[in-house]
Amino acid sequence: MERIDDTGFGGIRVIQKKGSGYGVDAVLLAAFAAGETGAKGLPKGSAAPLRIADLGTGCGVAAFILHHKLSGALMTGYDISANAIDRAQRACIMNGLSEDMDFICTDINDIRASADFDAVITNPPYFRRTVNEPGAADPDERYVARHETTADISDFAAVSSGMLRDGGHLYMVHRPDRLADIFSAMRAAGIEPKDMQFVIPMTDKAANIVLIHGVKGAGSELRMLPQITVHTTDGGYTYEILKYYERV
């Protein structure tokens, strides 16, 4: 069963599996790549359309939102799930974006290096695969989206590097407890971390999301950006988050 959701971004709608849906991390990733949170973002309305890849695109929501924010970028989303790609492709047609966007079903390790993308965005699986945990033996679509079943952080970094031109940008949303793995993987792939931003669920809580921006072939210098708070004390979204959702 499926449902169609209005994202609130310029009338863009996405098709999602009932019982699941995109979270704030996808919205933060798009806002981060667009430069709205303080990182060096991608330019809007550039003379030559930017070519941007979305690795682990799922239903395509981050790609759709970033396309809206950048006004005219050419987006290609990749995901191992045939069902997710089918939903993304149908949403692309529904939104009238087939000329600007494409979605491809593939394991990211099967993507050939091209060095012709200006940027890669990615919301990769956050958790390591543990052989004995429930769902690992026969992983379903949700398990694969959340766990490193066929590709880990090193694979995502290496494939991103192969897709990016020199000076190209990688924008990633992940979990703070994987930071050592992320930085190690990025540097091994020739992508230097340039901006990092923690996201906390509420004031006085520990960060549970991290946003990382890297540049292929850049020199070493990492900026720590001000942290983002998602919820107010009454459980609603903060004004800052509402801005990224374009609701204020």
TORVO-390594 format. One line per field, with one value per residue: residue in one letter; x, y, z of N, C-alpha, C in turn. Coordinates in Angstrom, 1 decimal. Layout:
// residues N
r <- A;... .
n_east <- X;... .
n_north <- Y;... .
n_up <- Z;... .
ca_east <- X;... .
ca_north <- Y;... .
ca_up <- Z;... .
c_east <- X;... .
c_north <- Y;... .
c_up <- Z;... .
//
This chain:
// residues 248
r <- M;E;R;I;D;D;T;G;F;G;G;I;R;V;I;Q;K;K;G;S;G;Y;G;V;D;A;V;L;L;A;A;F;A;A;G;E;T;G;A;K;G;L;P;K;G;S;A;A;P;L;R;I;A;D;L;G;T;G;C;G;V;A;A;F;I;L;H;H;K;L;S;G;A;L;M;T;G;Y;D;I;S;A;N;A;I;D;R;A;Q;R;A;C;I;M;N;G;L;S;E;D;M;D;F;I;C;T;D;I;N;D;I;R;A;S;A;D;F;D;A;V;I;T;N;P;P;Y;F;R;R;T;V;N;E;P;G;A;A;D;P;D;E;R;Y;V;A;R;H;E;T;T;A;D;I;S;D;F;A;A;V;S;S;G;M;L;R;D;G;G;H;L;Y;M;V;H;R;P;D;R;L;A;D;I;F;S;A;M;R;A;A;G;I;E;P;K;D;M;Q;F;V;I;P;M;T;D;K;A;A;N;I;V;L;I;H;G;V;K;G;A;G;S;E;L;R;M;L;P;Q;I;T;V;H;T;T;D;G;G;Y;T;Y;E;I;L;K;Y;Y;E;R;V .
n_east <- 0.8;0.4;1.0;0.4;2.2;2.2;4.9;5.2;7.0;6.9;4.7;5.6;5.2;5.5;5.7;5.1;5.7;3.1;3.1;5.7;8.0;9.6;12.0;13.1;15.8;16.2;15.2;16.9;19.3;18.9;18.6;21.1;22.8;22.0;23.0;21.6;21.9;24.3;26.6;29.0;27.2;25.5;25.4;22.6;20.5;22.6;24.4;25.1;23.4;23.6;24.9;23.8;24.1;22.2;22.8;21.5;18.8;16.1;12.7;13.2;12.9;14.8;16.2;14.1;13.4;15.8;16.2;14.0;14.9;17.2;16.5;16.5;18.5;20.1;19.1;20.1;19.0;20.0;19.4;19.2;16.9;14.3;11.6;11.5;12.8;10.9;8.7;9.9;10.3;7.7;6.7;8.3;7.3;4.7;5.1;6.0;8.7;10.4;12.2;14.3;15.1;16.1;15.9;17.6;17.8;20.1;22.9;25.1;27.8;28.0;28.0;29.6;32.7;32.7;33.3;32.0;30.0;28.8;28.1;27.4;24.8;23.9;22.1;23.0;22.7;22.5;23.3;25.5;25.5;24.4;24.9;23.4;21.1;17.5;15.9;18.2;19.0;17.1;16.7;14.4;12.8;12.8;14.8;17.1;17.3;18.1;20.4;23.8;23.9;24.9;26.7;29.0;30.1;32.6;32.4;30.4;31.7;33.9;32.6;31.3;33.5;34.5;32.5;32.5;33.7;36.9;37.2;34.5;31.5;30.6;27.8;26.6;24.3;24.3;25.0;26.3;27.9;29.3;31.3;34.1;34.5;33.4;35.0;37.5;36.9;36.2;38.6;40.3;39.2;39.8;38.4;38.0;36.9;35.0;33.0;31.1;28.2;26.3;23.2;20.7;18.0;16.5;16.8;19.5;19.9;21.8;23.5;22.0;22.1;24.3;25.6;27.7;30.0;32.1;34.9;36.2;39.5;40.4;42.2;43.2;40.9;38.6;35.5;33.4;30.1;27.3;25.2;22.1;18.8;16.1;13.4;11.1;10.5;7.9;7.5;7.0;8.2;11.2;11.7;13.8;13.9;11.4;11.9;13.6;11.9;10.4;8.1;7.7 .
n_north <- -1.2;2.3;5.8;9.3;12.1;15.6;17.6;20.2;21.8;23.9;22.6;20.1;16.6;13.4;9.8;7.4;4.4;3.0;3.3;4.1;6.8;9.8;11.6;14.3;14.4;14.2;16.6;18.4;17.6;18.5;21.3;21.9;21.3;23.3;25.5;26.7;26.3;27.3;26.1;25.9;26.2;24.9;26.8;28.8;28.8;28.8;29.5;27.3;24.3;22.6;19.3;16.8;14.1;11.7;9.5;6.5;7.2;6.5;7.2;9.5;12.0;13.9;14.6;15.8;18.0;19.4;20.0;21.7;23.8;24.7;25.5;24.3;22.4;19.4;16.3;13.1;10.2;7.3;4.0;0.9;-0.4;-1.7;-1.1;1.3;3.0;2.8;4.1;6.7;7.3;7.4;9.5;11.5;11.8;12.5;15.0;16.4;16.6;15.2;15.9;17.1;15.3;12.0;8.5;5.7;2.2;0.5;-1.1;0.8;0.2;-0.6;1.5;3.3;5.1;8.5;11.2;13.6;14.9;17.7;17.7;15.5;14.2;12.5;10.2;7.9;4.3;4.1;2.2;-0.4;-3.7;-6.4;-9.7;-11.5;-10.1;-9.3;-9.6;-9.5;-11.8;-12.2;-9.6;-6.9;-4.2;-1.9;-2.6;-2.8;-0.1;1.1;-0.2;-1.3;-3.2;-4.0;-2.1;0.1;2.9;3.5;2.6;4.4;6.8;6.3;5.8;8.2;9.9;9.0;9.8;12.5;15.6;17.3;19.3;19.1;18.6;16.9;16.1;15.0;13.3;11.9;9.8;10.9;9.0;7.6;9.2;9.0;6.8;8.0;10.3;9.1;7.5;9.4;10.9;8.8;8.5;10.8;13.0;15.9;16.7;19.7;21.2;20.8;20.0;19.7;18.3;18.6;17.0;18.4;21.2;20.8;18.2;15.4;15.4;13.8;13.6;14.3;16.7;16.7;18.2;17.9;18.4;17.4;16.8;19.0;21.2;20.8;21.9;22.3;23.5;24.1;24.4;26.3;24.5;22.8;23.0;20.8;20.5;22.3;22.9;22.1;20.2;20.9;22.0;23.9;27.5;27.7;25.2;25.2;27.2;25.8;24.0;25.7;27.0;29.3 .
n_up <- 0.0;-0.7;-0.2;-1.1;-0.5;0.1;0.0;0.8;-0.5;-2.9;-4.1;-4.6;-4.6;-3.1;-3.4;-1.1;0.9;2.8;6.3;6.6;6.1;5.0;7.0;9.1;8.6;5.8;4.9;6.2;5.0;2.3;2.8;3.9;1.7;0.0;1.2;3.3;6.0;6.8;5.8;3.0;0.3;-2.7;-5.7;-6.6;-9.5;-11.5;-14.5;-16.2;-15.8;-12.7;-12.1;-10.2;-8.0;-6.1;-3.8;-2.6;-2.7;-2.0;-1.8;-3.2;-2.0;-0.9;-3.2;-4.7;-3.1;-3.0;-5.7;-6.0;-4.3;-5.6;-8.1;-11.0;-11.2;-12.4;-11.6;-10.5;-9.1;-7.1;-6.1;-4.4;-4.0;-5.9;-5.6;-4.3;-6.2;-8.2;-7.1;-6.8;-9.6;-10.6;-9.0;-10.0;-12.7;-12.0;-10.8;-12.9;-13.7;-15.3;-17.3;-15.9;-13.9;-12.9;-12.1;-10.9;-10.6;-8.7;-7.2;-5.4;-5.7;-8.3;-9.9;-12.4;-12.4;-13.2;-13.0;-13.6;-12.1;-10.3;-7.7;-5.0;-3.0;0.0;2.0;3.6;4.6;8.1;10.0;11.0;9.6;11.5;11.9;13.5;14.3;14.3;11.2;9.6;8.3;6.3;4.7;4.5;2.6;4.3;6.2;4.6;3.8;6.2;7.1;6.5;4.2;1.6;1.0;2.6;4.6;3.6;0.9;0.0;0.1;-1.6;-4.1;-4.4;-4.8;-7.2;-8.9;-8.8;-10.1;-10.0;-7.2;-6.7;-4.7;-1.7;0.2;3.2;5.4;8.6;11.4;14.6;16.0;14.1;13.1;13.1;11.3;9.1;8.5;8.1;5.9;3.9;3.6;2.7;0.2;-1.1;-0.5;1.2;4.4;5.1;6.2;9.2;11.1;13.9;14.9;17.2;19.0;20.9;23.2;25.4;24.9;23.6;20.5;17.7;15.0;12.3;10.0;7.1;5.0;2.2;0.1;-3.0;-3.5;-2.0;0.3;3.8;6.2;8.5;9.3;12.1;12.4;13.8;16.0;15.2;16.4;16.7;17.9;19.9;23.4;23.8;22.0;19.3;16.1;15.9;15.1;13.3;12.1;10.8;9.0;7.2;6.3;4.8;5.8;7.1 .
ca_east <- 0.0;1.2;0.3;1.0;2.3;2.6;6.1;5.1;8.0;6.5;3.7;6.2;4.6;6.2;5.0;5.7;5.1;2.3;3.8;7.0;8.0;10.8;12.1;13.7;17.1;16.2;15.0;18.1;20.3;18.7;18.9;22.5;23.5;21.6;23.7;20.7;22.3;25.6;27.7;29.2;26.2;25.6;24.8;21.2;20.3;23.8;24.2;25.0;22.7;24.4;24.6;23.9;23.7;21.7;23.1;20.6;17.7;14.8;11.6;13.6;12.5;15.9;16.5;13.0;13.5;17.0;15.9;13.2;15.7;18.2;15.8;16.9;19.6;19.8;19.3;20.0;19.0;20.3;19.0;19.3;15.5;13.5;10.3;11.8;13.0;9.6;7.9;10.5;10.1;6.3;6.6;8.9;6.3;3.6;5.5;6.4;10.1;11.1;13.3;15.4;15.4;16.1;16.1;18.2;17.9;21.4;23.8;26.0;29.1;28.0;28.0;30.9;33.3;32.5;34.0;31.3;29.0;29.2;27.9;26.7;24.2;23.6;21.6;23.3;22.3;23.2;23.7;26.2;24.7;24.8;24.4;22.4;20.0;16.3;15.8;19.5;19.1;16.3;16.4;13.3;13.2;13.1;16.1;18.2;17.4;18.7;21.6;24.8;23.8;25.8;27.7;29.2;30.5;33.8;31.9;29.6;32.7;34.7;31.8;31.1;34.7;34.6;31.5;32.7;34.8;37.8;36.5;33.1;31.0;29.8;27.0;26.1;23.7;24.6;24.9;27.6;28.7;30.0;32.1;35.5;34.4;33.1;36.2;38.5;36.5;36.2;40.0;40.8;38.6;40.3;37.4;38.4;35.8;35.2;32.0;30.4;27.2;25.5;21.8;20.2;16.6;15.9;17.8;20.1;20.0;23.0;23.3;21.7;22.3;25.4;25.7;29.1;30.3;33.4;35.2;37.1;40.8;40.6;43.1;42.6;40.4;37.3;34.7;32.3;29.0;26.4;24.3;20.7;17.9;14.9;12.2;11.0;10.2;6.6;7.5;6.9;9.5;11.8;11.6;14.9;13.5;10.3;12.5;14.2;10.7;9.8;6.8;7.6 .
ca_north <- 0.0;3.5;7.1;10.4;13.2;16.9;18.0;21.6;22.6;24.3;21.7;18.8;15.4;12.1;8.6;6.6;3.2;3.3;2.8;4.6;8.1;10.5;12.4;15.6;14.3;14.4;18.0;19.0;17.4;19.4;22.6;21.9;21.4;24.5;26.6;27.4;26.1;27.9;25.5;26.4;25.5;24.9;28.0;28.7;29.5;28.9;29.5;25.9;23.5;21.7;17.9;16.4;12.7;11.4;8.1;6.0;8.2;6.1;7.7;10.7;13.2;14.9;15.1;16.6;19.2;20.2;20.5;22.9;24.9;25.2;26.0;23.9;21.5;18.1;15.4;11.6;9.4;5.9;3.2;-0.5;-0.9;-1.5;-0.5;2.7;3.7;2.8;5.2;7.9;7.6;7.8;10.8;12.4;12.1;13.2;16.4;17.1;16.9;14.1;16.5;17.5;14.3;10.6;7.6;4.5;1.1;-0.1;-1.1;1.9;-0.3;-0.9;2.8;3.6;6.4;9.4;12.5;14.7;15.5;18.8;17.4;14.3;14.2;11.1;9.8;6.4;3.5;4.6;1.2;-1.6;-4.9;-7.4;-11.0;-12.2;-9.2;-9.6;-9.0;-9.5;-13.0;-12.0;-8.2;-6.3;-2.9;-1.0;-3.0;-2.4;1.4;1.5;-1.0;-1.4;-4.6;-4.3;-1.0;0.8;4.3;3.6;2.5;5.6;7.8;6.0;6.0;9.7;10.5;8.6;10.5;14.0;16.3;17.9;20.5;18.8;18.7;15.8;16.5;13.8;13.3;10.6;9.8;11.3;7.9;7.1;10.2;8.5;6.1;8.9;11.1;8.2;7.0;10.5;11.2;7.8;8.6;12.0;14.1;16.5;17.3;21.1;21.8;19.9;20.6;18.8;18.5;18.0;16.8;19.4;21.8;20.0;16.8;15.1;15.4;12.5;13.8;15.2;17.0;16.9;18.7;17.7;18.8;16.5;17.4;20.3;21.2;20.5;23.0;21.9;24.4;23.7;25.3;26.3;23.4;23.0;22.3;20.4;20.6;23.2;22.1;21.6;19.1;21.4;22.4;25.3;28.4;27.4;24.0;25.7;27.9;24.9;23.4;26.8;27.2;30.6 .
ca_up <- 0.0;-0.8;0.0;-1.8;0.5;-0.3;0.9;1.1;-1.2;-4.2;-4.6;-4.8;-3.9;-3.1;-3.2;0.0;1.4;4.0;7.4;6.6;5.5;5.2;8.2;9.1;8.1;4.4;4.7;6.6;3.9;1.2;3.2;4.1;0.4;-0.6;1.9;4.2;7.4;7.0;5.0;1.6;-0.4;-4.1;-6.2;-7.2;-10.8;-12.2;-16.0;-16.7;-14.7;-11.9;-12.1;-8.8;-7.8;-4.8;-3.5;-1.6;-2.8;-1.5;-2.6;-3.9;-1.4;-0.8;-4.5;-5.1;-2.3;-3.4;-7.0;-5.8;-3.7;-6.5;-9.3;-12.3;-11.2;-13.0;-10.5;-10.7;-7.8;-7.2;-4.9;-4.6;-3.9;-7.1;-5.2;-4.0;-7.4;-8.9;-6.5;-7.2;-11.0;-10.8;-8.5;-11.0;-13.7;-11.3;-10.5;-14.2;-13.6;-16.0;-18.0;-15.0;-12.9;-13.3;-10.9;-11.4;-9.6;-8.8;-6.1;-5.7;-6.1;-9.7;-10.6;-13.0;-12.2;-14.4;-12.7;-14.2;-11.3;-9.5;-6.3;-4.5;-1.7;0.4;3.3;3.5;5.8;9.3;11.0;10.5;9.6;12.5;11.3;14.4;14.7;13.6;9.9;8.9;7.5;5.1;4.8;3.7;2.1;5.4;6.8;3.7;3.9;7.4;7.4;5.5;3.7;0.4;0.9;3.8;4.5;2.7;-0.4;-0.4;-0.1;-2.8;-5.3;-4.6;-5.3;-8.6;-9.7;-8.7;-10.8;-9.0;-6.6;-6.5;-3.3;-1.1;1.3;3.8;6.7;9.2;12.9;15.2;16.5;13.0;12.6;12.9;10.1;8.0;8.1;7.6;4.5;3.0;3.3;1.9;-1.1;-1.6;-0.3;2.4;5.2;5.1;7.2;10.0;11.8;14.7;15.0;18.5;19.0;21.8;24.0;26.5;24.5;22.8;19.0;17.1;13.5;11.9;8.6;6.7;3.6;1.8;-1.3;-3.6;-3.8;-1.3;1.4;5.1;7.1;8.9;10.0;12.9;12.2;14.9;16.0;14.9;17.4;15.9;18.6;21.1;24.7;23.8;21.0;18.0;15.4;16.1;14.0;12.4;11.3;10.0;7.8;6.3;5.6;4.1;6.4;7.7 .
c_east <- 0.9;0.3;1.1;1.0;2.8;3.8;6.0;6.2;7.5;5.5;4.3;5.5;5.5;5.3;5.7;5.0;4.3;3.1;5.2;6.9;9.3;10.8;12.8;15.1;17.2;16.0;16.2;19.2;20.1;19.0;20.4;23.2;23.1;22.2;22.8;21.1;23.6;26.8;27.9;28.2;26.4;24.9;23.4;21.2;21.6;23.6;24.2;24.4;23.7;24.0;24.9;23.4;23.2;21.9;22.3;19.3;16.4;13.7;11.9;13.4;13.6;16.2;15.4;13.1;14.7;16.8;15.0;14.0;16.7;17.7;16.6;18.1;19.2;20.1;19.2;20.1;19.2;19.9;18.9;17.9;14.7;12.1;10.5;12.0;11.7;8.8;8.6;10.3;8.7;6.1;7.2;8.0;5.1;3.9;6.0;7.8;11.0;12.3;14.5;15.9;15.3;16.4;16.5;18.3;19.3;22.0;24.8;27.4;29.2;28.0;29.5;31.4;33.1;33.1;33.3;30.1;29.6;29.1;27.2;26.1;23.9;23.1;21.8;22.7;23.1;23.9;24.5;25.3;25.3;24.1;23.3;21.2;18.7;16.3;17.1;19.6;18.3;15.8;15.3;13.7;13.6;14.5;17.2;18.4;18.2;20.1;22.5;24.9;24.8;26.9;27.8;29.7;31.7;33.3;31.2;30.6;33.5;33.9;31.5;32.3;34.8;33.6;31.8;33.8;35.7;37.2;35.0;32.8;30.3;29.1;26.3;25.4;23.9;24.4;26.3;28.5;29.5;31.0;33.5;35.5;34.2;34.3;37.3;38.2;36.6;37.7;40.6;40.3;39.0;39.3;37.7;37.2;36.0;34.2;31.3;29.4;26.4;24.1;21.3;18.6;15.9;17.0;18.2;20.2;21.2;22.6;23.0;21.8;23.6;25.4;27.2;29.2;31.7;33.7;36.4;38.4;41.2;41.7;42.4;42.2;39.0;36.6;33.6;31.2;28.1;25.5;22.9;19.8;16.6;13.6;12.2;10.6;8.8;6.4;7.3;8.3;9.9;11.6;12.6;14.5;12.4;10.8;13.0;13.0;9.9;8.3;6.6;8.3 .
c_north <- 1.2;4.7;8.2;11.6;14.5;17.3;19.4;22.5;22.8;23.3;20.3;17.7;14.2;11.0;7.7;5.4;3.5;2.6;3.3;6.0;8.8;11.3;13.7;15.6;14.6;15.9;18.8;18.8;18.3;20.9;22.9;22.1;22.7;25.7;27.3;27.3;26.7;27.3;26.1;25.6;25.6;26.2;27.8;29.4;29.7;28.8;28.1;25.1;22.6;20.3;17.4;14.9;12.6;9.9;7.6;6.9;7.8;6.6;9.0;12.0;14.3;15.5;16.1;18.0;20.0;20.8;21.8;24.1;25.5;25.7;25.6;23.0;20.2;17.1;13.9;10.9;7.9;5.2;1.8;-1.1;-0.6;-0.8;1.0;3.5;3.8;4.0;6.6;8.3;8.0;9.2;11.9;12.8;12.9;14.7;17.1;17.4;15.9;14.7;16.8;16.4;12.9;9.8;6.3;3.4;0.4;-0.2;0.0;1.4;-0.6;0.4;3.1;5.0;7.3;10.8;13.7;15.2;16.6;18.5;16.0;14.5;12.8;11.0;8.3;5.7;3.9;3.5;0.1;-2.8;-5.9;-8.7;-11.6;-11.3;-9.6;-8.9;-9.2;-10.7;-12.8;-10.5;-7.7;-4.9;-1.9;-1.3;-2.6;-0.9;1.9;0.9;-1.2;-2.9;-4.9;-3.2;-0.3;2.2;4.5;3.5;3.8;6.7;7.6;6.2;7.5;10.3;10.2;9.4;12.0;14.5;16.9;19.2;20.3;18.6;17.4;16.4;15.2;14.0;11.9;10.7;10.1;10.1;7.2;8.1;9.8;7.7;7.0;9.7;10.3;7.8;8.2;10.8;10.1;7.9;10.0;13.2;14.6;17.1;18.8;21.8;20.6;20.6;19.6;19.2;17.8;18.0;17.9;20.0;20.9;18.5;16.6;15.1;14.0;12.5;14.6;15.4;17.3;17.2;18.5;18.1;17.9;17.3;18.6;20.1;21.0;21.8;22.7;23.0;23.7;24.7;25.2;25.1;23.8;22.3;22.1;20.8;21.6;22.3;21.5;20.5;19.6;21.7;23.8;26.2;28.1;26.2;24.4;26.5;26.9;24.1;24.4;27.0;28.5;31.6 .
c_up <- 0.0;-0.4;-0.7;-0.8;-0.2;0.6;1.4;0.4;-2.6;-4.9;-4.9;-4.0;-4.1;-2.8;-2.2;0.3;2.6;5.2;7.6;5.9;5.7;6.4;8.0;8.5;6.6;4.1;5.1;5.6;2.8;1.6;3.4;2.7;-0.3;0.2;3.0;5.6;7.7;6.3;3.7;0.8;-1.9;-4.6;-6.8;-8.6;-11.6;-13.7;-16.6;-15.5;-14.0;-12.1;-10.7;-8.7;-6.3;-4.6;-2.3;-1.5;-2.2;-2.4;-3.4;-3.3;-1.3;-2.1;-5.0;-4.4;-2.8;-4.8;-6.9;-5.3;-4.7;-7.8;-10.6;-12.3;-11.9;-12.0;-11.0;-9.4;-8.1;-5.9;-5.3;-4.6;-5.2;-6.8;-4.9;-5.3;-8.3;-8.4;-6.9;-8.7;-11.2;-10.2;-9.4;-12.1;-13.2;-11.1;-11.8;-14.3;-14.4;-16.8;-17.2;-14.0;-13.4;-12.1;-11.5;-10.3;-9.8;-7.4;-6.4;-6.2;-7.6;-10.5;-11.1;-12.7;-13.4;-14.2;-13.4;-13.4;-10.5;-8.0;-6.1;-3.2;-1.3;1.8;3.4;4.7;7.0;10.1;10.3;10.5;10.6;12.2;12.2;14.7;13.8;12.2;9.0;7.9;6.2;5.1;3.9;3.3;3.2;6.0;5.9;3.7;5.1;7.8;6.2;5.0;2.6;0.3;2.2;3.6;3.5;1.2;-0.9;-0.7;-1.4;-4.1;-5.5;-5.2;-6.8;-9.5;-9.8;-9.5;-9.7;-8.5;-6.4;-5.1;-2.9;0.1;1.9;5.1;7.3;10.7;13.5;15.6;15.3;12.4;12.3;11.6;8.9;7.5;7.5;6.1;3.5;2.6;2.4;0.4;-1.8;-1.5;1.1;3.1;5.4;6.1;7.9;10.9;12.6;14.8;16.3;18.4;19.8;22.6;25.1;26.2;23.6;21.3;18.6;15.6;13.3;10.4;8.2;5.3;3.4;0.4;-1.8;-4.0;-3.0;-0.2;2.7;5.8;7.3;9.7;10.8;12.9;13.5;14.8;15.7;15.9;16.6;16.6;19.7;22.3;24.6;22.6;19.5;17.3;15.8;14.9;12.9;11.5;10.4;8.8;6.8;5.6;4.8;4.5;7.1;6.8 .
//
